[in-house]
Amino acid sequence: MAFAREDINFENIKRESDIEMLVKNMVQTNNMIAHLKDEQFEMRNEIKMRDEIISKLQDDIRLLEKEKR
C-alpha cells in the first residue's frame, strides 16, 4: 500500500525493464553476429588455402604423370 500512496507507476517500471532487456538482447545479438562474421571470414580463408593446396597437388600429379611417360 505504501507504493500506491507514493504514486509509483508499475507499468512504467515494467516498460523500462522490458526496454532494458531488449537493448541487452540486441547488444548480445550484435556481438554474436560479429563473432559469426569473424568465424565465416576465417572459414573462407581456410577454404581458399585448401583450394590452393589442392590445385598445387593436382599440378604436381600432372608433372609426375608427364615424367612417368
Contacts in CASP RR format, 6 or more apart in sequence:
PFRMAT RR
TARGET T0000
AUTHOR 0000-0000-0000
METHOD contacts of the structure
MODEL  1
MAFAREDINFENIKRESDIEMLVKNMVQTNNMIAHLKDEQFEMRNEIKMR
DEIISKLQDDIRLLEKEKR
3 10 0 8 1.000
END
